[in-house]
Every structure is written in structure tokens, then in C-alpha cells.
Amino acid sequence: MKNSIAHALSSITLGDPVRFENLTMLPLLGTPGVEREPFYLTLDEALAQGWTEITKVSEQGSVPELRVSNKGAKPVFILDGEELLGAKQNRVVNLT
């Protein structure tokens, strides 16, 4: 993981600072002309490709818990606030 982060950061340069009142932000710019495919899939992508399955943890169910099984080669990114449909009721993710 450390090497992946170091490699990704090595191709990033800092853009000109953007200032507003007491906030300064520096844009992170990638190498021009280099397309990078994300090393993860979004939940929608993984579900559409049939690599990820969302199920309840037991027959009795547990409202705050679901089981997410990823059979794909890439990790799945589940964003905070994303709605998970199915099981006994729909749920909203509260932690990325």
C-alpha cells in the first residue's frame, strides 16, 4: 500500500494556490495526457458486473448490519451516504 501511494504521489504536482478569505487550497494536478483507471470499482459498477453481492448477515437479520461479498479482482468503494437496497429493508451507509 505504501508503494502504491508513493507511486501515485510521484506523478502529482501542485498547482497555483487558490485563496478565499482565510482558506488556501492547492490543486493536485496529474501528469497531462496520462489516463489513469481507478484501482477500485464503485458499488454500482461492482453490482452491475455481478462481482459483488449484498446480503443480510443471518436469517433473522440485523438492521444495522449487512454482508458485502466481493468476488472481483478490484476492491469496491462504498461511499458514505450511498443507499443499499434489498434484504429486509433499505439502508444508508454511514461510514466510507
N, C-alpha and C positions, 0 to 999 in steps of 0.2 A: 504494500500500500504506500509506504514512504517513497519508493522509487517511482510509482505512478504519479504521485503528487509532484515530486521534484521534476519529473519529465514534463508534466503539463505546465508547471510554472516556468520552466526554462524557455518556453516559446511565447510567453506573455510579456508585453511591455506596458508601461504605464503611460496613459495619455495625459493631456494637459488637465490640470486641476479645474474643476467646476465649483464655483463658490456661490453660496446663497446665505446671506446673513452670517451666522456663526457656524455654518456647515460647509465643509470642503470635501468633495468626492473626487477620487482619481479613477477614471475609467480603465478597465483592464482590456487591452487590445491583443487579439490573437494575430498570428502571422498571416498577412494578406495572401489570398489565393489558396490557403490550405483548408480544405474541408475536413472537419472532424466529426466522426459519428460518435454519439454518446456511448459510453461504456455500460449504459443501463437502458432498460425499457421502462416506459411509463406503465402504470397498471392497465390502462386501456389497451395499449399495444400488446402487452403480455396476454391479456384475456382474449383479445381478437385472434391471436396466433395459437390459442389453445395451450399455452405453456404454463399458465397459472390458473389455479383453482381456489376459490374461497368457499370454505365450509364451516359449519358450526363445530365447536370443539367436542361435543358429545351429543347423544340423542336427546338428553334433557335440555341441552343448550345452556348457554351462559351469555346473558345480554351484553356484558362489556367485552366479550372475547370472541374472536373468530380465528380460524386456522387458514393461513395462506400458504399454499404449496406451489413452489416454483420449480418446474421441470425443465426450464430453459437454461441456456448456457450463460446468459447475462443476468445480473441482479435486476430486481424490479424496484423502481422508485415509487412509493406510495406517499403522495403529498398530504400534509395536514389539511383537513377540511374536505378531502375527497369523500364522496358518498359511496359506500359499499352496499350493493343491492343484493337481496336474497336472504337465505336462511329463514329464520322465523320473523325477522324484521330488518329493515334497512338501518344502517349505522353510518356515522360520520367519523372518519379518522381524526384523532386528536393529538397525534404525535407523528412527525415525519421520521 
